[in-house]
């Protein structure tokens, strides 16, 4: 059943009041699962809970946006390999085909004692289990001179949507021979290869439209995911265009000046034309509000179930979770969601629970038909989600293999979005 906003807001208060005043009635009804966040983790866990419970669970998905744009593959839109609508997805099938109550509103509070989620519209949702999959937020002050009010001058484009469109437009309208600067984040952050695939896609555009332009990467890390593969690709496809500046040469001592479009590296001022600032990251704000984050801003979880280590009635998926060896990727969130759904069904319905197994692959595109990948399989130990084995593309691979890798990524995108949204 789909709840439109008017219908939901008209009934939610009465439903919540009845639930709170009659706890025995609540216990006799279907177990209620509320999922906050409709991305790779949240949409997937909601669909699997509804599908596999065959209606035995009351599943509500809370997501403020009516159309979700995937951060994964958004770089390919910037590079001109996909159109914008191809990375946008709606929630209609989750409601119509799986009976999920889809509520487009912001979750603004969680009462863990009463097990109630408060919404921005002034209403509340009781739960038996709560799943948080809110993605990332940014650490204030992590890039001196930049805060969220500067995202129009220096976009982050690390939450896909209008920011992605803005960055693409800025790149395409750079002055001839201008400079594009990317300020990379420290570990850990969403999609470890993402900033470097983005540089590749920006270079692809500039090579065709503005071949004398330059790209600077300011990086606080001494190395990054698939570093040798990216640098090999940059040398082959974009010779002389891309300069990577690591911490030894000032990449960890960066200030930005959005008003004048300048970056300051170890005190030296450089004028730039486009500056993509990707700040340090932490769990989505609702996890902090719930009081389940650690001093680093992430939410620690039990590896076998994705339950919060601070509240057994809350599960945390994807980018927000502090779980061990898995990267913060869409593939990871999707994999974790299936384990989480199985654990919740076991707890609420008594269904069989199998040992948790996880997997991940991250594909990146360097240039036309030049795709690379890295991935691994994982298992749950008492301490963390631990890597079992892994694989990575090799430098010097033949063009046919790189093309096949790219085509494999296209198939994965179609598969995962169907797995998320039905």
C-alpha positions in Angstrom: 0.0 0.0 0.0 1.3 3.4 -0.9 0.8 6.2 1.7 0.7 9.6 0.1 1.7 12.5 2.3 -1.9 13.7 3.0 -3.2 10.2 3.8 -0.1 9.4 5.9 -0.2 12.6 7.9 -3.9 12.3 8.4 -3.7 8.8 9.9 -0.2 8.7 11.5 -1.1 10.6 14.7 -4.1 8.5 15.4 -2.2 5.3 14.7 0.7 6.4 16.9 -1.5 7.4 19.8 -3.4 4.1 19.7 -0.1 2.2 19.6 1.3 4.1 22.6 -1.9 3.8 24.7 -2.5 0.1 23.9 0.8 -1.8 24.1 -1.0 -5.2 24.2 -2.8 -4.4 20.9 0.6 -3.4 19.4 2.1 -6.8 20.5 -0.7 -8.7 18.7 -0.3 -6.9 15.4 2.4 -7.4 12.7 5.9 -6.7 13.8 6.9 -3.2 12.6 10.1 -2.4 10.9 11.0 1.2 10.0 13.8 1.9 7.6 15.3 5.3 7.4 17.1 6.1 4.1 16.1 4.8 0.6 19.5 4.2 -1.0 21.5 1.0 -1.7 21.1 -0.2 1.9 17.7 1.1 2.9 15.7 0.3 -0.3 17.2 -3.1 -0.5 16.5 -4.1 3.1 13.0 -2.8 2.8 12.3 -4.8 -0.3 13.8 -8.0 1.0 11.9 -7.7 4.3 8.6 -7.3 2.6 9.3 -9.9 -0.1 10.7 -12.6 2.0 8.2 -12.2 4.9 5.3 -12.5 2.5 3.3 -9.8 4.3 4.1 -10.9 7.8 6.0 -7.7 8.5 4.7 -4.2 8.4 7.6 -2.3 6.6 7.8 1.4 6.4 10.5 3.2 4.4 11.2 6.8 5.3 13.0 8.8 2.5 12.7 12.6 1.9 13.3 12.5 -1.8 10.8 11.2 -4.3 13.5 10.4 -6.8 16.8 8.9 -5.7 19.9 9.6 -7.7 22.7 7.0 -7.2 26.1 8.4 -6.2 27.6 5.3 -7.9 27.7 5.9 -11.7 27.1 9.7 -11.2 30.7 10.2 -12.3 29.8 8.6 -15.6 27.1 11.2 -16.0 29.7 13.9 -15.4 31.9 12.3 -18.1 29.1 12.1 -20.6 28.7 8.4 -20.6 25.2 8.4 -19.1 22.3 10.9 -19.1 21.0 12.3 -15.8 17.7 10.4 -15.8 19.5 7.1 -16.1 20.8 7.4 -12.5 17.4 8.5 -11.1 15.0 6.0 -9.5 11.6 6.2 -7.9 9.9 4.1 -5.2 6.6 3.3 -6.9 7.3 -0.5 -7.3 8.3 -0.8 -3.6 4.9 0.5 -2.7 2.7 -1.1 -5.3 4.4 -4.5 -5.8 5.8 -5.2 -2.3 3.3 -3.4 0.0 5.9 -1.2 1.6 4.7 2.0 3.2 6.8 4.7 1.5 6.8 7.9 3.5 8.5 11.0 1.9 9.6 12.9 5.0 12.6 13.6 7.1 13.3 11.6 10.2 14.4 14.1 12.9 14.3 12.1 16.1 14.5 8.7 17.6 13.2 7.7 21.1 15.1 4.5 21.7 13.2 3.7 25.0 9.8 4.0 23.5 11.0 2.8 20.0 9.5 5.7 18.1 10.8 7.7 15.1 9.8 11.3 14.9 9.2 12.9 11.5 9.7 16.5 10.4 6.0 16.8 9.6 5.3 16.4 13.3 4.2 12.8 13.4 5.8 9.6 14.6 6.3 5.9 13.7 6.6 3.1 16.3 8.9 0.3 15.5 9.9 -3.2 16.7 13.1 -3.0 14.7 14.7 0.1 13.2 17.1 0.2 10.2 19.3 3.3 9.6 20.8 3.7 6.2 21.2 7.5 5.9 24.4 7.6 4.0 27.0 10.3 4.9 27.2 13.7 6.3 30.3 16.0 6.2 32.6 16.9 9.1 32.3 20.6 9.7 35.7 22.4 9.3 37.5 19.5 7.8 38.5 21.7 4.8 39.4 25.2 6.1 37.4 27.9 4.3 34.6 25.5 3.2 31.3 24.6 4.7 27.9 23.5 3.3 27.0 27.1 2.5 29.7 27.1 -0.1 28.5 24.1 -2.0 27.3 26.2 -5.0 30.6 27.9 -5.5 32.7 24.7 -4.7 30.4 21.7 -5.1 31.0 18.4 -3.3 28.8 16.4 -5.6 29.1 13.5 -3.2 25.4 13.3 -2.6 24.1 12.8 -6.2 21.5 15.0 -7.7 21.6 18.8 -8.2 25.2 18.9 -7.0 26.2 16.5 -9.7 24.5 18.6 -12.4 26.1 21.7 -11.0 29.6 20.2 -11.1 29.1 18.9 -14.7 28.0 22.3 -15.8 31.0 24.0 -14.2 33.4 21.6 -15.9 31.8 22.1 -19.3 31.9 25.8 -19.0 35.5 26.2 -17.8 37.5 28.8 -19.5 40.0 27.6 -22.1 43.2 26.4 -20.4 41.6 26.7 -17.0 42.3 24.7 -13.9 40.1 22.1 -12.2 40.9 21.3 -8.6 39.7 18.3 -6.6 40.2 18.3 -2.8 40.1 14.7 -1.8 38.9 13.5 1.6 40.8 11.6 4.3 39.9 7.9 5.1 37.3 6.6 5.6 34.9 8.0 3.1 32.1 6.9 0.7 33.4 5.0 -2.4 37.2 5.0 -2.1 37.8 5.0 -5.9 35.1 7.7 -6.4 37.2 10.9 -6.4 39.8 9.4 -8.8 37.2 8.1 -11.2 35.7 11.6 -11.1 39.0 13.1 -12.1 39.2 10.6 -15.0 35.7 11.6 -16.1 36.5 15.3 -15.8 39.7 14.7 -17.8 37.6 12.8 -20.5 35.4 15.9 -20.9 38.3 18.4 -20.9 40.4 16.3 -23.4 37.6 16.8 -25.9 36.4 20.3 -25.1 39.3 22.1 -23.4 42.5 20.1 -24.1 44.9 22.7 -22.6 43.1 22.7 -19.2 44.8 21.3 -16.1 43.6 19.1 -13.2 45.1 19.3 -9.7 44.3 16.7 -7.0 45.0 17.8 -3.5 45.1 14.6 -1.4 45.7 14.2 2.4 46.4 10.5 1.8 49.8 9.0 0.7 48.0 6.5 -1.5 44.5 5.8 -2.7 42.3 2.9 -4.0 43.6 1.5 -7.4 46.3 4.1 -7.4 48.6 2.4 -9.8 45.8 1.6 -12.2 44.5 5.2 -12.3 47.9 6.7 -12.7 48.7 4.3 -15.5 45.4 5.3 -17.2 46.0 9.0 -16.7 49.4 8.8 -18.3 48.0 6.9 -21.3 44.8 8.8 -21.9 45.5 12.3 -20.4 49.3 12.8 -20.6 50.4 16.0 -18.8 46.9 17.0 -17.8 46.6 15.6 -14.2 48.8 16.4 -11.2 48.4 14.5 -8.0 49.7 16.3 -4.9 49.9 14.1 -1.8 50.6 14.9 1.8 54.4 15.2 1.3 53.9 18.2 -1.0 51.1 20.0 0.8 48.0 17.9 0.0 47.2 17.6 3.7 47.5 21.3 4.4 44.9 22.9 2.2 42.6 25.9 2.6 40.0 27.0 0.1 38.6 30.5 -0.7 35.3 30.1 -2.4 34.6 33.8 -2.9 37.8 34.3 -4.9 38.1 30.7 -6.3 41.5 30.1 -4.8 43.1 27.2 -3.1 46.0 27.6 -0.6 48.5 24.8 -0.4 51.2 25.1 2.3 50.6 28.8 2.2 50.9 29.1 -1.6 47.8 30.6 -3.3 46.6 29.2 -6.6 43.7 30.5 -8.7 41.4 27.8 -10.0 38.3 27.8 -12.2 36.4 24.9 -10.8 37.0 23.4 -7.3 35.4 20.1 -6.3 35.7 19.9 -2.5 35.0 16.5 -1.0 35.2 17.0 2.8 35.8 14.4 5.5 32.8 12.4 6.3 30.8 10.8 9.1 27.5 8.9 9.5 24.3 10.5 8.4 22.9 12.9 11.0 20.1 10.7 12.2 22.6 8.1 13.5 24.2 10.8 15.7 20.7 12.0 16.9 20.0 8.4 17.8 23.1 8.3 20.0 24.7 5.3 18.3 27.8 6.8 16.8 31.4 6.7 18.2 33.9 9.5 18.6 34.8 9.3 14.9 31.2 9.9 13.9 30.5 6.3 12.6 28.0 3.8 14.0 29.6 0.5 15.3 27.7 -2.6 14.4 27.7 -6.3 15.2 29.2 -8.0 12.1 26.8 -11.0 11.9 23.6 -8.9 12.0 24.5 -5.2 11.3 22.9 -4.4 14.7 24.1 -1.4 16.5 26.5 -2.2 19.3 24.7 0.4 21.4 21.1 -0.7 20.7 20.1 -4.3 19.7 16.8 -3.0 18.2 18.6 -0.8 15.7 20.5 -2.0 12.6 22.9 0.3 10.6 23.8 -0.3 7.0 26.2 1.0 4.4 28.2 4.2 4.6 27.1 5.1 8.1 28.3 1.8 9.7 31.6 1.1 11.3 31.9 -2.6 10.5 35.5 -3.5 9.6 37.1 -4.2 6.3 34.3 -3.5 3.8 34.6 -0.2 1.9 31.7 2.3 1.9 30.2 1.5 -1.4 26.8 0.8 -2.9 27.6 -2.8 -3.5 28.6 -3.2 0.2 25.4 -1.6 1.4 23.3 -3.8 -0.8 25.2 -6.9 0.5 24.8 -5.8 4.1 21.1 -5.2 3.6 20.4 -8.8 2.7 22.2 -10.1 5.8 20.3 -7.5 7.9 16.9 -8.5 6.4 17.6 -12.2 7.2 18.6 -11.3 10.8 15.5 -9.2 11.4 13.2 -11.9 10.0 14.9 -14.4 12.2 14.4 -12.2 15.3 10.8 -11.1 14.6 9.4 -14.1 12.8 11.6 -17.0 13.8 12.8 -17.8 10.3 16.1 -19.6 9.7 19.2 -17.5 9.9 22.3 -18.5 7.9 25.9 -17.4 8.6 26.5 -13.9 7.3 28.5 -13.6 4.1 29.3 -10.4 2.4 30.9 -9.3 -0.9 31.8 -6.1 -2.8 33.1 -5.0 -6.1 33.9 -1.4 -7.1 34.2 -0.7 -10.8 35.7 2.5 -12.2 35.9 4.0 -15.7 39.1 5.8 -16.7 38.3 6.5 -20.4 36.1 5.0 -23.1 35.9 1.2 -22.6 38.8 1.4 -20.1 37.2 -0.1 -17.0 39.0 -1.4 -13.9 37.7 -3.1 -10.7 38.6 -4.1 -7.2 36.6 -6.5 -4.9 36.6 -9.0 -2.1 34.5 -11.4 -0.1 34.0 -11.1 3.6 32.8 -13.0 6.6 31.5 -12.0 10.1 33.9 -12.5 13.0 33.1 -11.4 16.6 35.3 -8.3 16.1 34.5 -7.1 12.6 33.5 -7.9 9.0 36.8 -9.4 7.9 38.1 -9.8 4.4 38.5 -13.4 3.2 40.0 -12.9 -0.2 40.1 -10.3 -2.9 41.0 -9.3 -6.5 42.0 -6.2 -8.5 42.6 -5.4 -12.1 46.2 -5.5 -13.2 48.2 -2.8 -14.9 49.0 -3.5 -18.5 45.8 -5.4 -19.2 44.7 -5.8 -22.8 42.0 -3.4 -24.2 39.6 -6.3 -24.7 39.7 -7.1 -21.0 39.3 -3.5 -19.9 36.2 -3.2 -22.2 34.7 -6.4 -20.8 35.2 -5.0 -17.3 33.4 -1.8 -18.2 30.5 -3.8 -19.7 30.4 -5.9 -16.6 29.8 -2.8 -14.6 26.9 -1.8 -16.8 25.3 -5.1 -16.1 25.9 -4.7 -12.4 24.2 -1.3 -12.3 21.1 -2.6 -14.0 21.1 -5.5 -11.5 21.6 -3.6 -8.3 19.1 -0.9 -9.1 16.5 -3.6 -9.8 17.5 -5.3 -6.6 16.9 -2.0 -4.7 13.8 -0.7 -6.4 12.1 -3.7 -7.9 
